[in-house]
């Protein structure tokens, strides 16, 4: 079973590009989000988003520059594309591997129900559907300590091939975090299975759990299904988010069931991505499962209590 990265010496053996230690004996490492960049179009205006971008922005904010956070994606040569670069720069996300092509920057119409829960209508054939492989991506993959990916960014054959090739070129100790993030109709079950085979960490929500259970012929309650998936796909960790019921985190030897907390929900956009960002940092710091669960749920709750998917975080949430 692939083990999480632990300790400065292992980090030094993987990461060639180190910036500074901030006086804390911390090696700055490279973390990658790969997939879609898009704009969430709400009834009251546009907000920058896309699961990989949300993850990257949240991680850069939470880690307070102790990690170099990259995003691998594509935007169009248009106003939304230029604004995407600006938005990422404001959150200290590195955009060296954001490609610019002739297709329009992605966008999605977002509607919120009375509880603030979002539904999405995605534009077709966008820039991120045409992500190209190149030698610079190979170099980035080989020096990454963590990479997060989902299914929507794989809806085109070209981008899916690029994402899988990136995963294949990461070091064995790299955290490969598959945040399922199903967005119908842009999903094929073989993508899910292939993505799970490359992962050592799986993050999913309570709506996605029965989909994976059916796909993998698993039965039982949440604990039974997650343990079966972890064993079958040799996963180090599964994190199941359950909205106001909190989360369940499962490893081969431990499980933490974290009950939900009462908050005033403004909208849920980006909460799951922030949860995954917290999980990633905690894994790299080798924090215990209980602490990891508490922090990830607090971060997600904070995002739910604010409008939009990306934001600054208070000092008590930073790691």
C-alpha positions as MATLAB code, in Angstrom:
seq = 'XXXXXXXXXXXXXXXXXXXXXXXXXXXXXXXXXXXXXXXXXXXXXXXXXXXXXXXXXXXXXXXXXXXXXXXXXXXXXXXXXXXXXXXXXXXXXXXXXXXXXXXXXXXXXXXXXXXXXXXXXXXXXXXXXXXXXXXXXXXXXXXXXXXXXXXXXXXXXXXXXXXXXXXXXXXXXXXXXXXXXXXXXXXXXXXXXXXXXXXXXXXXXXXXXXXXXXXXXXXXXXXXXXXXXXXXXXXXXXXXXXXXXXXXXXXXXXXXXXXXXXXXXXXXXXXXXXXXXXXXXXXXXXXXXXXXXXXXXXXXXXXXXXXXXXXXXXXXXXX';
ca = [
       0.000    0.000    0.000;
       1.299    3.435   -0.915;
       2.150    5.414    2.194;
       1.646    9.163    2.730;
       4.748   11.313    2.486;
       6.284   11.815    5.921;
       9.186   13.957    7.040;
      11.551   16.474    5.578;
      13.999   13.912    4.185;
      11.377   12.238    2.016;
      10.173   15.614    0.812;
      13.730   16.582   -0.075;
      14.164   13.386   -2.066;
      11.158   14.213   -4.258;
      11.059   17.973   -4.589;
      13.777   19.675   -6.583;
      12.274   23.154   -6.508;
      12.496   24.542   -2.953;
      11.908   28.211   -2.221;
      12.421   29.043    1.429;
      11.747   27.739    4.927;
      10.188   30.831    6.545;
      12.373   30.087    9.573;
      10.281   27.019   10.426;
      12.399   24.221    8.928;
       9.660   23.534    6.367;
      10.505   22.515    2.813;
       8.259   24.205    0.281;
       6.656   21.483   -1.820;
       4.729   21.340   -5.077;
       1.030   20.463   -5.066;
      -1.024   20.287   -8.256;
      -4.692   20.626   -9.148;
      -5.488   19.366  -12.644;
      -8.734   19.703  -14.609;
     -11.279   22.395  -15.378;
     -11.145   26.153  -14.937;
     -14.473   27.897  -15.309;
     -16.675   30.727  -14.115;
     -19.737   30.028  -11.982;
     -22.526   32.266  -13.260;
     -24.943   32.958  -10.408;
     -28.180   34.957  -10.726;
     -26.340   37.936   -9.218;
     -23.137   37.707  -11.259;
     -20.045   35.653  -12.138;
     -17.678   34.057   -9.639;
     -14.437   32.273  -10.404;
     -14.575   28.510   -9.910;
     -14.186   24.961  -11.110;
     -13.339   22.201   -8.620;
      -9.565   22.114   -9.325;
      -9.333   25.914   -9.152;
     -11.368   25.970   -5.934;
      -9.107   23.303   -4.445;
      -5.955   25.157   -5.483;
      -7.139   28.521   -4.153;
      -8.279   27.040   -0.843;
      -5.053   25.082   -0.417;
      -2.869   28.105   -1.149;
      -4.843   30.145    1.387;
      -4.853   27.451    4.079;
      -1.170   26.559    3.732;
      -0.062   30.206    3.918;
       2.612   29.775    1.205;
       4.352   26.747    2.761;
       3.464   24.884   -0.455;
       3.796   25.913   -4.083;
       0.311   25.337   -5.464;
       0.020   24.842   -9.230;
      -3.014   24.450  -11.439;
      -2.895   22.569  -14.733;
      -5.745   23.569  -17.024;
      -6.622   25.708  -20.047;
      -8.510   28.940  -20.678;
      -9.498   30.841  -23.788;
      -7.889   33.967  -25.181;
     -10.809   36.017  -23.921;
     -11.887   38.277  -21.071;
     -12.896   35.420  -18.772;
      -9.548   33.750  -19.393;
      -7.635   36.885  -18.450;
      -9.770   37.313  -15.354;
      -9.073   33.685  -14.430;
      -5.320   34.368  -14.419;
      -5.899   37.410  -12.213;
      -8.105   35.469   -9.792;
      -5.562   32.681   -9.421;
      -2.702   35.135   -8.906;
      -4.656   36.869   -6.147;
      -4.784   33.533   -4.288;
      -1.066   32.794   -4.869;
      -1.790   29.905   -7.221;
       0.948   29.355   -9.826;
      -0.383   29.525  -13.392;
       2.730   28.502  -15.349;
       0.876   25.422  -16.609;
      -2.417   27.065  -17.553;
      -2.614   26.803  -21.325;
      -4.327   29.374  -23.555;
      -6.090   28.121  -26.674;
      -8.712   29.209  -29.214;
     -11.678   27.725  -27.345;
     -13.796   29.786  -24.929;
     -13.036   29.826  -21.217;
     -15.342   27.477  -19.344;
     -18.512   28.674  -17.663;
     -21.403   27.092  -15.799;
     -24.827   28.442  -14.854;
     -25.422   27.886  -11.133;
     -28.822   27.844   -9.458;
     -29.346   27.582   -5.699;
     -32.324   26.006   -3.966;
     -33.871   27.355   -0.768;
     -31.231   25.548    1.322;
     -28.378   27.076   -0.683;
     -27.543   23.789   -2.422;
     -26.218   24.329   -5.943;
     -27.080   22.721   -9.276;
     -25.048   23.283  -12.450;
     -25.460   23.650  -16.230;
     -22.078   23.442  -17.991;
     -21.090   25.037  -21.309;
     -19.850   22.605  -23.955;
     -16.464   22.324  -25.718;
     -14.481   24.760  -23.576;
     -10.780   25.496  -23.342;
     -10.231   22.970  -20.546;
     -11.560   20.217  -22.818;
      -8.397   20.668  -24.916;
      -5.620   20.227  -22.367;
      -2.404   19.207  -24.158;
       0.456   17.085  -22.833;
       3.937   18.632  -22.980;
       7.408   18.110  -21.443;
       6.815   20.819  -18.834;
       3.908   18.801  -17.424;
       6.140   15.737  -17.221;
       8.650   17.735  -15.183;
       5.957   19.088  -12.869;
       4.467   15.633  -12.340;
       7.843   14.153  -11.407;
       8.378   16.719   -8.620;
       4.868   16.813   -7.147;
       4.055   15.607   -3.640;
       0.290   15.723   -4.197;
      -2.110   15.999   -7.120;
      -5.902   16.359   -7.005;
      -8.140   15.414   -9.938;
     -11.783   14.617  -10.646;
     -14.085   13.379  -13.396;
     -15.477   16.536  -15.032;
     -12.041   17.552  -16.322;
     -11.935   14.190  -18.109;
     -15.094   14.638  -20.164;
     -13.032   14.997  -23.379;
     -10.724   12.264  -24.678;
      -7.797   14.674  -25.023;
      -7.932   16.110  -21.518;
      -8.574   12.699  -19.994;
      -5.454   11.307  -21.659;
      -3.391   14.261  -20.399;
      -4.647   13.854  -16.826;
      -3.945   10.114  -16.770;
      -0.480   10.622  -18.232;
       0.237   13.216  -15.543;
      -0.802   10.788  -12.804;
       1.357    8.052  -14.289;
       4.450   10.265  -14.083;
       4.119   11.256  -10.428;
       6.511    9.684   -7.867;
       5.260    6.547   -6.064;
       4.962    8.461   -2.767;
       2.885   11.269   -4.303;
      -0.588   11.727   -2.852;
      -2.964   11.107   -5.756;
      -6.317   12.425   -4.560;
      -9.342   11.466   -6.630;
     -12.193   13.832   -5.751;
     -14.960   12.118   -7.709;
     -17.139   15.217   -8.189;
     -19.696   13.627  -10.525;
     -21.403   16.098  -12.831;
     -23.989   14.404  -15.019;
     -24.157   13.842  -17.926;
     -20.374   14.232  -18.122;
     -19.491   10.893  -16.591;
     -18.615    7.413  -17.789;
     -18.124    4.651  -15.271;
     -14.900    3.458  -16.884;
     -13.390    6.912  -16.180;
     -14.256    6.465  -12.511;
     -12.692    3.021  -12.337;
      -9.511    4.112  -14.108;
      -9.244    7.187  -11.902;
      -9.625    5.080   -8.766;
      -6.868    2.730   -9.912;
      -4.439    5.659  -10.040;
      -5.493    7.083   -6.661;
      -4.264    6.428   -3.150;
      -6.841    8.781   -1.584;
     -10.534    8.905   -2.503;
     -12.870   11.760   -1.606;
     -16.562   11.512   -2.407;
     -19.918   12.735   -1.128;
     -23.004   10.944    0.101;
     -24.691   11.114   -3.326;
     -21.662    9.583   -5.034;
     -21.252    6.719   -2.550;
     -24.192    4.628   -3.860;
     -22.985    5.216   -7.437;
     -19.575    3.761   -6.598;
     -21.143    1.011   -4.498;
     -23.249   -0.078   -7.449;
     -20.331    0.230   -9.879;
     -18.039   -1.861   -7.692;
     -20.719   -4.261   -6.433;
     -20.329   -3.233   -2.785;
     -23.059   -3.612   -0.181;
     -23.718   -2.641    3.412;
     -23.693    0.663    5.257;
     -21.329    3.612    4.723;
     -18.581    1.971    6.761;
     -18.886   -1.365    4.949;
     -18.792    0.232    1.505;
     -15.866    2.550    2.213;
     -13.812   -0.250    3.752;
     -14.527   -2.490    0.765;
     -13.506    0.241   -1.677;
     -10.332    0.971    0.287;
      -9.353   -2.688    0.272;
     -10.260   -3.344   -3.363;
      -8.415   -0.289   -4.743;
      -5.556   -0.296   -2.232;
      -6.460    3.173   -0.960;
      -4.703    4.751    2.009;
      -7.694    6.928    2.909;
     -11.321    7.459    1.950;
     -13.099   10.655    2.979;
     -16.887   10.695    2.670;
     -18.610   14.073    3.066;
     -22.265   14.042    4.147;
     -23.462   17.656    4.217;
     -24.991   18.545    7.579;
     -24.147   15.024    8.828;
     -20.433   15.770    8.768;
     -17.985   13.249    7.345;
     -16.589    9.749    7.625;
     -12.841    9.145    7.187;
     -11.609    5.584    6.831;
      -8.142    4.024    6.623;
      -7.093    0.383    6.753;
      -6.857    0.513   10.543;
      -9.013    3.418   11.718;
     -12.275    5.283   11.140;
     -13.451    8.692   12.353;
     -17.150    9.566   12.124;
     -17.480   13.334   12.559;
     -21.003   14.599   13.177;
     -22.163   17.770   11.467;
     -22.372   21.220   12.974;
     -25.181   23.747   12.777;
     -24.317   26.734   10.593;
     -26.086   29.373    8.539;
     -25.588   28.083    4.981;
     -25.212   30.797    2.347;
     -24.239   28.382   -0.425;
     -22.388   25.071   -0.667;
     -20.271   25.899   -3.743;
     -16.611   25.055   -3.137;
     -17.122   23.531    0.327;
     -16.136   20.051   -0.795;
     -13.074   21.393   -2.603;
     -11.955   23.251    0.530;
     -12.518   20.053    2.530;
     -10.186   18.228    0.119;
      -7.595   20.997    0.375;
      -7.578   20.675    4.167;
      -7.330   16.895    3.930;
      -4.335   17.193    1.598;
      -2.346   19.507    3.864;
      -3.133   17.405    6.927;
      -1.973   14.256    5.131;
       1.300   15.898    4.121;
       1.813   16.976    7.722;
       1.026   13.437    8.901;
      -1.640   14.681   11.301;
      -3.850   12.130   13.030;
      -7.188   11.189   11.503;
      -9.285   12.858   14.201;
      -7.484   16.210   13.839;
      -7.696   15.931   10.061;
     -11.432   15.297   10.210;
     -12.128   18.178   12.581;
     -10.126   20.668   10.540;
     -11.594   19.654    7.181;
     -15.144   19.960    8.522;
     -14.444   23.364   10.078;
     -13.005   24.599    6.775;
     -15.987   23.305    4.776;
     -18.414   24.876    7.241;
     -16.655   28.228    6.897;
     -16.990   28.097    3.102;
     -20.690   27.190    3.366;
     -21.280   30.204    5.603;
     -19.861   32.594    2.971;
     -20.858   33.380   -0.607;
     -18.792   31.936   -3.445;
     -16.260   29.139   -3.707;
     -12.928   30.896   -3.037;
     -12.117   33.206   -0.166;
      -9.568   34.103    2.459;
      -9.528   32.060    5.669;
      -9.105   33.277    9.245;
      -5.769   32.609   10.917;
      -7.202   29.887   13.164;
      -7.990   27.734   10.110;
      -4.572   28.005    8.458;
      -2.058   25.176    8.756;
];
